[in-house]
Each structure stands twice: as structure tokens, then as C-alpha cells.
Amino acid sequence: MDLRKLSMVLALAFGIISLLTVILIIYLGGDELLSYLRPTLIQGFGLGIAVTAALFFFLRLVYKLHAMSMALAMLFFFIGVVMFMSVSVSRMYVLQYPVFVQSFGPGHGPGLPVKNVITFFQRIDEFERVGDIARDPNDVPSPIVVKEVENNKTMLNNDMGSTTSTSTLEVAPNEMVVSGIADMVNNGALLPVSSHEVEMSQGEVRELKLETTEILSEIAPGIIFNYWTFNNTVPGPLFRVSEGDMVKVTIHNRATNLHNHNVDFHAATGPGGGGAVSVVAPGETKEFYFKALNPGLYVYHCAVPNMAVHMAHGMYGMILVEPKEGLPKVDKEFYVMQGELYTTGTIGRQGLQIFDAQKMMDGIPEYITFNGRTGGVTGKMQAKVGDTVRFYVGNGGVAHNSSFHIVGEIFDTVYPEGSMGGALFHNVQTTNVPAGGSSIVEFKVDYPGKYVLVDHALMRTDKGAWGILEVVGEKDDTIFGGNFSAPANSSH
């Protein structure tokens, strides 16, 4: 055995494998995919160098000592480790990532089939790039206002005070009707439709439009993730309807997507919350309807198996079903949802991050966010001293409850778990928001400053779960006072 020739063969093999890997990546996704995978390639290249050097060292040691028995011992050691792993870790699925993930849930397991990964790389140019995945927390539909009308036509009032007659929805004279949703009508997310399209006994008919999309966007600067969304943001739109309304849902799955999707409304009474009748393949559109029987703040999400995988990519949002008498008037309303992202790379690693099913199964997210990404609600929320503020808070995570808290504020009123018609909580410091659940909190802001929103499992702030509500106005020294100057040093 010539060690020099052997070392050259090892080095040549490593070089050829590295070159073929780069060529394959460029073939599948071009220069853009190569740039996304640059950190992974650097890591893989370094590991390859280390493995090649270790092999050369081992072979040199065996050759120098003429120790065939040592070589056999190492071979049997390797076989033993493989046998141990094969029964102790989990069943091995060669054609999925990660290979050691097994599930006993309904439908497919959470692992990503290798063919899907390859198809994703091949079609990466077709995926839309979204500059900011985070839904604006101010994107809350106008309150539903209960009005009397003088004739037999339903009147929709918008924020500018104008009215639109909707002749297809007839009511008795002086009947109380729901109005005040013009902003949702204007953005196309919610449309009034003719009453003859869906049989109903009372209430308005609302049409909710959802498009499922698979896009690329940043979790944090330089960290790219393949989000799956409703209407191109995380969370999806906040819809606002009234108790008794008939809700007609149109869901379209964008043709460039790779996966089937659907929607499960927790506000709907029926199989799968609509999920059983809304599964759409790429390019397909379906419609279904449900009656909003119960007031409350409800989550909706994709429920195609594996449900947790779809939610962990960003497919969740909320619908507010207001009671017939409406909600108390407030000055400001905000929409915030906590979520979890499970990536192969550890927190902060740059480049394209692939979903990691094993971390999801273990309940260890790399990122926990408000509105889809780090900083998703920072610098976007403002109120004035004296304002009454209402937060619609949801949890789209698949493993952890949220302990929602605003540093420096006390919640005057809490609708626990988004319920309406039952007991309200008052003077609350921190409220629980279960996975797949919600809460509504209300408070009056009495003093200017920056108020930090957190999940009070405070480790999660380091993973991204925080935001800021800025309050402007005059100080009231009878409420709060002190020295706001910075300390002499900045230690922990």
C-alpha cells in the first residue's frame, strides 16, 4: 500500500465530491440557491476536510503498525454503532429529512420527503420573495357598529361616513343590522355577497377570501425561510364578523405551491372546522360556508396533515366573531400572534434555513416570534396618553403556550382564552394564551414611554418574542416618576 497515492486518492475524491455538489446546486437553483446555501456549504466543506484527514490518519496508523487486528476492531466498532443507532434512535427513513423521525399522528409524518426538497430547489425561482413577512399589527378591521335603518335595505357604513345600499339583503323596518366593515371590503379580504347564494335565517353574509402561498422571506436579516402563508403574511388576515353571520370562505392554492393546503376555522361548527371540505391542490379553488354561532376570538389554520408542519411554516390567523351587541369602543386596536419556527441551523445562522421536523417533535423552536419574524411588531404600534387600547392576541405555535405580558402595564380587562359571554378578568398582570388559542386584553395608557410586549417565559425574548408599544403624550407625575438617565455602565 502506497500511502502517498492513497492520500492523493482521498484528496481527489473529496475535491470531486465538493465540485459535483456545487455544480448540482447551481443546476437545481442557480446562483441564488448557491448564495442561500453558502453557510451550509462552508460548514460541509470544513467537515469534509476533517473527515478526509481523519481517514488518512487512521489508514496511516493501521499501515505503520501493520495492525490488521486493529483495522478489524475498528470495522466491528463501526458496525456496532450502526446497529445501536438503527434500533435506539428511531426507524430510519432514507428518503426524507431528517431520516430519524417517526410519527403516529394522522396522515403523513412531519419529515420532508427528499423529492420535495429537490423539487423546491429546482423551482426556487418561481417562489415569490416577500420583503416583510410580518402582518402589520395595526391591520385590524373597523369595529362592527349596530345601527337602525329606516327602510328595508341593509346599509353599510364606512369610516368616512358614506353608505352603500345592498339591495340583496332585505330586513324589516327598524331591524338592527351589522355594518362598518368597509376597510375589509376595500382590501378584498371580506366581501358582502348575495343572500340567495347561501341559505340563512338571520345576520349578514360575509365572504372571506384566502390565498395559500409558499414564499421566501427573512426570519431576521440574512436568514431566509420558506414560509407557507395565508395571503402572503404571518399571521394571515384578522377577519371580523358578527354573531349570527353566515360566513362564505373562498380558498385558493397558488399554482406555484408544492403542497396541498386547507383551512380549519375554530369558529366553525362542522367537520374539521371547514378543513374537510377545503383541501386544495396547487392551482385549485374551493368554497364552503359556516354560520358564526358563537361570539369570541378564534384561531384559523391549515389542517392538512401534517398539521403541525403547516402551522410551523406560518399558516395561521384569527377571526373575531363579535357579539350581536358589539364590543365596547376603544381608541386603538392591535393584532399580534405568537409563532414558532423550527430551522435546521441554530439561531442566528445565516442563509436559507430548512424546516427541521425533529426539533418540532422535540418542541425546541429556534425562533419564537410575534407576527412571523424577529422584530415583527417593533416600531409599528403607537398610542396616546389617555387612549384605551385593545390587543387581539393569538398563539399559532404547535408546542408552547404564551404568557402574554406588557412590561409596565396592567390589563384592566381580559377576555380569557378569547371567550365572550362568560366571566371577565380584571387587573391582570400576565395572561395565558394556549397553543391554538387566543386572548383579548384591554387597558388604558396613563403614562408616555416604550412598553415592551413579551412572552413572560422570558428566555423566548432572546428567540424573538417581543415587541414595543410606544405611548406619546404628557407625563403625569402623580402616577410615575424617577431618574430616566442611563447608568454609568452597561453590564448585565
C-alpha positions as CSV (number, residue, x, y, z in Angstrom):
1,M,0.0,0.0,0.0
2,D,1.4,3.4,-1.1
3,L,0.4,6.0,1.5
4,R,1.2,8.8,-0.9
5,K,-1.0,7.5,-3.6
6,L,-3.7,6.8,-1.1
7,S,-3.6,10.3,0.3
8,M,-3.9,11.7,-3.2
9,V,-6.9,9.5,-3.9
10,L,-8.6,10.7,-0.8
11,A,-7.9,14.3,-1.5
12,L,-9.0,13.9,-5.2
13,A,-12.2,12.1,-4.1
14,F,-13.0,14.9,-1.7
15,G,-12.4,17.6,-4.3
16,I,-14.5,15.8,-6.9
17,I,-17.4,15.4,-4.5
18,S,-17.2,19.0,-3.4
19,L,-17.2,20.2,-7.1
20,L,-20.1,18.0,-8.0
21,T,-22.1,19.3,-5.1
22,V,-21.6,22.9,-6.2
23,I,-22.5,22.0,-9.8
24,L,-25.6,20.2,-8.7
25,I,-26.8,23.2,-6.6
26,I,-26.2,25.6,-9.5
27,Y,-28.0,23.2,-11.8
28,L,-31.0,23.0,-9.5
29,G,-31.4,26.6,-8.4
30,G,-28.7,28.8,-10.0
31,D,-26.5,31.4,-8.3
32,E,-29.3,32.5,-5.9
33,L,-29.6,29.0,-4.4
34,L,-25.8,28.8,-4.1
35,S,-25.8,32.1,-2.2
36,Y,-28.6,30.9,0.1
37,L,-26.7,27.7,0.9
38,R,-23.3,29.3,1.2
39,P,-23.1,28.9,5.1
40,T,-24.1,25.3,4.8
41,L,-21.6,24.6,2.0
42,I,-18.8,26.2,4.1
43,Q,-19.8,24.0,7.0
44,G,-19.9,20.9,4.8
45,F,-16.6,21.7,3.2
46,G,-15.0,22.0,6.6
47,L,-16.5,18.8,7.8
48,G,-15.3,17.1,4.6
49,I,-11.8,18.2,5.2
50,A,-11.9,16.9,8.8
51,V,-13.3,13.5,7.7
52,T,-10.8,13.1,4.9
53,A,-7.9,13.9,7.3
54,A,-9.2,11.5,9.9
55,L,-9.5,8.7,7.3
56,F,-5.9,9.3,6.2
57,F,-4.7,9.4,9.8
58,F,-6.5,6.1,10.6
59,L,-5.2,4.3,7.5
60,R,-1.6,5.6,8.1
61,L,-1.8,4.3,11.7
62,V,-3.0,0.9,10.6
63,Y,-0.3,0.7,7.9
64,K,2.5,1.8,10.1
65,L,1.6,-0.7,12.9
66,H,0.8,-3.5,10.5
67,A,-2.2,-3.9,12.7
68,M,-4.8,-5.8,10.7
69,S,-6.4,-6.7,14.0
70,M,-6.8,-3.0,14.8
71,A,-8.5,-2.5,11.4
72,L,-10.9,-5.3,12.1
73,A,-11.6,-4.0,15.6
74,M,-12.5,-0.5,14.1
75,L,-14.7,-2.1,11.5
76,F,-16.6,-4.1,14.1
77,F,-16.9,-0.9,16.2
78,F,-18.5,0.9,13.3
79,I,-20.9,-2.0,12.6
80,G,-21.9,-2.0,16.3
81,V,-22.6,1.7,16.3
82,V,-24.8,1.4,13.3
83,M,-26.7,-1.5,14.8
84,F,-27.2,0.5,18.0
85,M,-28.4,3.6,16.1
86,S,-30.8,1.5,14.0
87,V,-32.9,0.3,17.0
88,S,-32.2,3.0,19.6
89,V,-32.7,6.3,17.8
90,S,-35.8,5.6,15.6
91,R,-36.8,4.0,12.4
92,M,-34.7,5.3,9.5
93,Y,-36.5,6.8,6.6
94,V,-33.8,7.1,3.8
95,L,-35.9,9.3,1.5
96,Q,-36.9,12.0,4.0
97,Y,-35.2,14.7,6.1
98,P,-34.5,14.2,8.9
99,V,-34.1,10.4,8.4
100,F,-34.7,9.5,12.0
101,V,-38.2,10.9,12.6
102,Q,-41.2,8.7,13.2
103,S,-44.8,9.9,13.9
104,F,-48.0,8.2,15.0
105,G,-50.3,11.2,14.2
106,P,-52.9,11.2,11.4
107,G,-51.7,11.3,7.9
108,H,-48.1,11.8,6.9
109,G,-45.3,12.3,9.4
110,P,-43.5,15.6,9.8
111,G,-40.4,14.7,7.8
112,L,-39.8,16.4,4.5
113,P,-39.6,13.9,1.6
114,V,-36.3,14.2,-0.3
115,K,-38.3,14.6,-3.6
116,N,-40.0,17.7,-2.2
117,V,-36.6,19.2,-1.2
118,I,-35.2,18.6,-4.7
119,T,-38.4,20.0,-6.3
120,F,-38.1,23.1,-4.1
121,F,-34.5,23.6,-5.2
122,Q,-35.4,23.1,-8.9
123,R,-38.3,25.6,-8.7
124,I,-36.8,28.1,-6.3
125,D,-37.0,30.9,-9.0
126,E,-40.8,30.5,-9.0
127,F,-41.2,31.4,-5.3
128,E,-42.2,34.9,-4.6
129,R,-39.7,36.9,-2.4
130,V,-41.6,38.9,0.3
131,G,-39.7,41.8,1.8
132,D,-41.6,41.7,5.1
133,I,-43.5,38.6,6.1
134,A,-44.9,40.3,9.3
135,R,-48.5,41.4,9.2
136,D,-48.9,44.9,10.4
137,P,-50.3,44.8,14.0
138,N,-52.4,47.9,13.0
139,D,-54.2,45.8,10.4
140,V,-57.4,45.4,12.3
141,P,-60.8,45.8,10.6
142,S,-63.0,48.6,11.9
143,P,-65.4,47.7,14.7
144,I,-68.8,46.4,13.7
145,V,-71.4,49.0,14.5
146,V,-75.0,48.2,15.2
147,K,-77.3,50.7,13.5
148,E,-81.0,51.0,12.9
149,V,-82.2,51.6,9.3
150,E,-85.3,53.4,8.2
151,N,-86.2,51.3,5.2
152,N,-86.0,47.7,4.1
153,K,-82.4,47.9,2.7
154,T,-79.2,47.0,4.6
155,M,-76.8,49.9,4.8
156,L,-73.1,49.5,5.1
157,N,-71.3,52.5,6.7
158,N,-67.6,53.0,6.1
159,D,-65.2,55.0,8.2
160,M,-65.7,58.1,6.0
161,G,-69.4,58.2,6.8
162,S,-70.7,57.2,3.4
163,T,-73.3,54.5,2.9
164,T,-73.8,51.8,0.3
165,S,-77.2,50.2,-0.3
166,T,-77.0,46.4,-0.6
167,S,-80.4,45.5,-2.1
168,T,-79.9,41.8,-2.0
169,L,-80.1,41.8,1.9
170,E,-83.5,42.8,2.9
171,V,-84.6,43.3,6.5
172,A,-87.7,44.5,8.3
173,P,-88.1,48.2,9.0
174,N,-86.0,49.4,12.0
175,E,-84.3,46.0,12.4
176,M,-80.9,46.1,14.0
177,V,-78.2,45.3,11.3
178,V,-74.5,45.0,11.3
179,S,-72.3,47.5,9.4
180,G,-69.0,49.2,9.5
181,I,-66.6,46.8,7.6
182,A,-65.7,49.0,4.7
183,D,-62.0,48.6,5.1
184,M,-62.1,44.8,4.8
185,V,-64.4,45.2,1.8
186,N,-61.9,47.6,0.2
187,N,-58.9,45.3,0.6
188,G,-60.7,42.3,-0.8
189,A,-60.4,40.1,2.2
190,L,-64.0,40.4,3.1
191,L,-66.9,41.0,0.7
192,P,-70.7,41.1,1.2
193,V,-72.4,38.6,-1.1
194,S,-75.9,38.0,-2.2
195,S,-78.1,36.3,0.4
196,H,-79.5,33.8,-2.1
197,E,-76.1,32.2,-2.5
198,V,-76.2,30.7,1.0
199,E,-79.4,29.9,2.8
200,M,-79.6,31.8,6.1
201,S,-82.1,32.9,8.7
202,Q,-80.5,35.9,10.3
203,G,-77.4,38.0,10.0
204,E,-75.3,39.2,7.1
205,V,-73.5,37.0,4.6
206,R,-69.7,37.6,4.6
207,E,-67.2,36.3,2.1
208,L,-63.7,35.6,3.3
209,K,-61.0,35.3,0.7
210,L,-57.9,33.3,1.4
211,E,-54.9,32.5,-0.8
212,T,-52.4,30.0,0.4
213,T,-48.9,30.9,-0.7
214,E,-45.4,29.4,-0.3
215,I,-42.8,32.1,-0.4
216,L,-39.3,33.1,0.7
217,S,-38.7,35.8,3.3
218,E,-36.4,36.7,6.2
219,I,-36.8,35.5,9.8
220,A,-34.1,38.0,10.6
221,P,-31.6,39.9,8.4
222,G,-29.8,37.4,6.2
223,I,-31.8,34.4,7.5
224,I,-34.1,33.0,4.8
225,F,-37.1,30.7,5.4
226,N,-39.7,29.1,3.1
227,Y,-42.9,30.4,4.7
228,W,-46.3,28.9,4.0
229,T,-48.9,31.6,4.5
230,F,-52.4,32.8,4.2
231,N,-52.5,36.0,1.9
232,N,-48.7,36.4,2.0
233,T,-48.2,37.4,5.6
234,V,-47.8,35.8,9.0
235,P,-50.3,35.7,10.6
236,G,-53.0,35.7,7.9
237,P,-55.7,38.5,8.0
238,L,-57.7,39.2,11.0
239,F,-61.3,38.8,9.9
240,R,-64.2,40.5,11.8
241,V,-67.8,39.2,11.6
242,S,-70.8,39.3,13.9
243,E,-72.6,36.5,15.8
244,G,-75.2,35.0,13.5
245,D,-73.4,36.0,10.3
246,M,-73.2,33.4,7.5
247,V,-69.5,33.2,6.5
248,K,-68.7,32.1,3.0
249,V,-65.0,31.1,2.5
250,T,-63.2,31.0,-0.8
251,I,-59.7,29.4,-0.6
252,H,-57.3,29.3,-3.5
253,N,-54.0,27.5,-3.5
254,R,-51.4,29.3,-5.6
255,A,-50.3,27.3,-8.7
256,T,-46.6,27.6,-7.9
257,N,-47.0,25.9,-4.5
258,L,-45.7,22.4,-3.9
259,H,-48.2,21.3,-1.2
260,N,-51.9,20.9,-0.7
261,H,-53.5,23.2,1.8
262,N,-56.8,23.9,3.5
263,V,-58.3,26.0,6.4
264,D,-59.7,25.0,9.7
265,F,-61.8,27.8,11.4
266,H,-62.1,27.2,15.2
267,A,-65.2,29.5,14.9
268,A,-66.9,27.0,12.6
269,T,-69.1,24.1,13.8
270,G,-68.7,21.3,11.3
271,P,-66.2,18.6,10.2
272,G,-62.7,19.9,10.5
273,G,-63.9,23.4,11.0
274,G,-64.1,23.5,7.3
275,G,-60.9,21.6,6.8
276,A,-62.8,18.5,5.5
277,V,-64.3,20.5,2.6
278,S,-61.4,22.9,1.7
279,V,-58.4,20.8,0.8
280,V,-57.0,22.4,-2.4
281,A,-54.2,21.2,-4.6
282,P,-51.9,23.8,-6.3
283,G,-53.9,25.9,-8.7
284,E,-57.2,24.8,-7.2
285,T,-60.0,26.9,-5.6
286,K,-62.9,25.8,-3.3
287,E,-65.7,27.4,-1.4
288,F,-67.6,26.5,1.8
289,Y,-69.7,28.2,4.3
290,F,-70.4,28.2,8.0
291,K,-72.6,30.1,10.4
292,A,-70.8,32.1,13.2
293,L,-72.8,30.7,16.0
294,N,-70.6,31.7,19.0
295,P,-69.0,35.0,19.7
296,G,-65.3,35.0,20.6
297,L,-61.8,35.4,19.2
298,Y,-60.9,32.2,17.2
299,V,-57.8,30.9,15.5
300,Y,-57.8,29.5,12.0
301,H,-55.0,27.5,10.5
302,C,-54.1,25.0,7.8
303,A,-55.1,21.4,8.8
304,V,-53.7,19.3,6.0
305,P,-51.7,16.5,7.6
306,N,-49.1,17.0,9.0
307,M,-51.0,19.9,10.6
308,A,-48.1,20.9,12.9
309,V,-45.8,21.2,9.9
310,H,-48.1,23.6,8.1
311,M,-48.6,25.8,11.2
312,A,-44.9,25.8,11.9
313,H,-44.3,27.3,8.5
314,G,-46.7,30.2,9.3
315,M,-50.2,29.1,8.3
316,Y,-52.4,30.6,11.0
317,G,-54.6,33.7,11.6
318,M,-57.7,34.7,13.6
319,I,-61.3,35.6,13.1
320,L,-63.2,37.8,15.6
321,V,-66.9,37.0,16.0
322,E,-68.4,40.0,17.8
323,P,-71.4,39.5,20.0
324,K,-74.6,40.9,18.5
325,E,-74.4,44.0,20.8
326,G,-70.8,44.6,19.6
327,L,-67.7,45.2,21.8
328,P,-67.0,48.3,23.9
329,K,-65.5,51.2,22.0
330,V,-61.7,51.7,22.3
331,D,-59.3,54.1,20.8
332,K,-56.7,51.7,19.5
333,E,-56.8,48.0,18.4
334,F,-53.8,45.8,17.6
335,Y,-53.4,42.3,16.2
336,V,-50.5,40.1,17.5
337,M,-49.9,36.4,17.1
338,Q,-47.0,34.4,18.6
339,G,-45.5,31.6,16.5
340,E,-42.7,29.1,16.4
341,L,-40.1,28.4,13.7
342,Y,-38.0,25.2,13.6
343,T,-34.9,25.5,11.5
344,T,-32.0,23.2,10.8
345,G,-29.5,25.9,11.5
346,T,-29.1,27.1,15.1
347,I,-30.5,30.6,16.0
348,G,-28.7,33.3,14.0
349,R,-27.2,31.1,11.3
350,Q,-27.3,32.9,8.0
351,G,-28.6,31.7,4.7
352,L,-31.5,29.5,3.7
353,Q,-32.9,27.6,6.6
354,I,-34.7,24.3,6.0
355,F,-37.6,23.2,8.3
356,D,-36.4,20.7,11.0
357,A,-39.0,18.1,11.9
358,Q,-37.0,16.6,14.7
359,K,-36.8,19.9,16.5
360,M,-40.5,20.3,16.1
361,M,-41.2,16.8,17.5
362,D,-38.9,17.7,20.5
363,G,-40.7,21.1,20.9
364,I,-37.4,23.1,20.6
365,P,-38.0,26.0,18.2
366,E,-35.0,28.1,17.2
367,Y,-37.2,31.2,16.8
368,I,-40.3,32.3,18.7
369,T,-41.8,35.4,17.1
370,F,-44.6,37.9,17.2
371,N,-46.1,38.2,13.7
372,G,-43.8,35.8,11.9
373,R,-40.3,37.2,12.3
374,T,-38.0,38.8,14.8
375,G,-38.9,42.5,15.2
376,G,-42.3,41.8,13.5
377,V,-44.2,44.3,15.7
378,T,-41.4,46.5,16.8
379,G,-41.7,50.2,15.9
380,K,-45.2,49.7,14.4
381,M,-47.6,50.4,17.3
382,Q,-48.3,53.8,18.9
383,A,-50.9,55.2,21.2
384,K,-51.5,58.5,23.1
385,V,-51.7,59.0,26.8
386,G,-55.4,58.6,27.8
387,D,-56.2,56.1,25.0
388,T,-57.9,52.9,25.7
389,V,-56.1,50.0,23.9
390,R,-57.3,46.5,22.9
391,F,-54.9,43.7,21.8
392,Y,-56.2,40.7,19.9
393,V,-53.6,38.1,20.9
394,G,-53.3,34.6,19.4
395,N,-50.9,31.7,19.5
396,G,-50.1,29.9,16.3
397,G,-47.4,27.8,17.9
398,V,-47.5,24.0,17.9
399,A,-45.7,23.2,21.2
400,H,-45.8,26.1,23.7
401,N,-48.4,28.3,25.5
402,S,-47.7,32.0,25.7
403,S,-47.6,34.0,28.9
404,F,-48.5,37.4,27.3
405,H,-47.4,40.4,29.3
406,I,-46.7,44.1,28.7
407,V,-43.9,45.4,30.8
408,G,-45.2,48.5,32.8
409,E,-48.9,47.9,32.1
410,I,-51.7,46.1,33.9
411,F,-54.6,44.7,31.9
412,D,-57.8,46.4,33.0
413,T,-59.9,43.7,31.4
414,V,-59.0,40.2,29.9
415,Y,-61.3,38.0,27.9
416,P,-59.8,34.7,28.9
417,E,-58.9,32.5,26.0
418,G,-60.8,34.9,23.8
419,S,-64.2,33.9,25.2
420,M,-67.2,36.2,25.3
421,G,-70.4,36.0,27.3
422,G,-68.6,34.5,30.4
423,A,-66.6,35.9,33.2
424,L,-64.1,38.6,32.5
425,F,-60.8,39.0,34.4
426,H,-59.7,42.4,35.8
427,N,-56.4,43.9,36.9
428,V,-54.3,41.1,35.3
429,Q,-50.5,41.2,35.0
430,T,-49.9,38.2,32.7
431,T,-52.5,36.1,30.8
432,N,-52.2,32.7,29.3
433,V,-52.6,32.2,25.5
434,P,-52.8,28.5,24.8
435,A,-51.3,27.0,21.6
436,G,-54.1,27.3,19.0
437,G,-55.9,29.7,21.3
438,S,-56.3,33.4,21.9
439,S,-56.9,36.2,24.4
440,I,-58.2,39.8,24.3
441,V,-56.7,42.3,26.7
442,E,-57.8,45.9,27.3
443,F,-56.1,48.7,29.2
444,K,-55.8,52.5,29.4
445,V,-52.4,54.0,28.8
446,D,-51.7,56.6,31.5
447,Y,-48.0,57.5,31.0
448,P,-45.8,58.0,28.0
449,G,-42.9,55.7,27.2
450,K,-42.0,52.5,25.4
451,Y,-43.8,49.4,26.7
452,V,-42.4,46.1,25.8
453,L,-44.6,43.1,24.8
454,V,-43.2,39.8,25.9
455,D,-44.0,36.1,26.4
456,H,-43.0,36.1,30.1
457,A,-41.3,32.8,29.7
458,L,-38.5,35.4,29.2
459,M,-36.0,33.1,27.5
460,R,-38.2,33.4,24.5
461,T,-37.5,37.1,24.1
462,D,-33.9,36.0,23.0
463,K,-35.6,33.9,20.4
464,G,-37.6,36.9,19.1
465,A,-40.8,37.0,21.1
466,W,-41.0,40.7,21.9
467,G,-42.3,44.0,20.6
468,I,-42.8,47.6,21.6
469,L,-45.9,49.8,22.1
470,E,-44.9,53.4,22.1
471,V,-47.1,55.8,24.1
472,V,-46.7,59.6,23.5
473,G,-48.2,62.5,25.5
474,E,-47.7,64.5,28.7
475,K,-46.3,62.9,31.8
476,D,-48.3,62.6,34.9
477,D,-46.0,62.9,37.9
478,T,-48.8,61.7,40.3
479,I,-48.7,58.3,38.6
480,F,-45.0,57.7,38.0
481,G,-41.6,59.5,38.4
482,G,-37.9,58.8,38.6
483,N,-34.5,59.3,37.1
484,F,-34.5,58.2,33.4
485,S,-30.8,58.9,32.8
486,A,-28.7,55.9,31.6
487,P,-26.5,54.1,34.1
488,A,-22.7,54.6,34.2
489,N,-22.0,51.2,32.6
490,S,-24.0,48.7,30.5
491,S,-23.2,45.4,32.3
492,H,-25.8,42.7,32.7
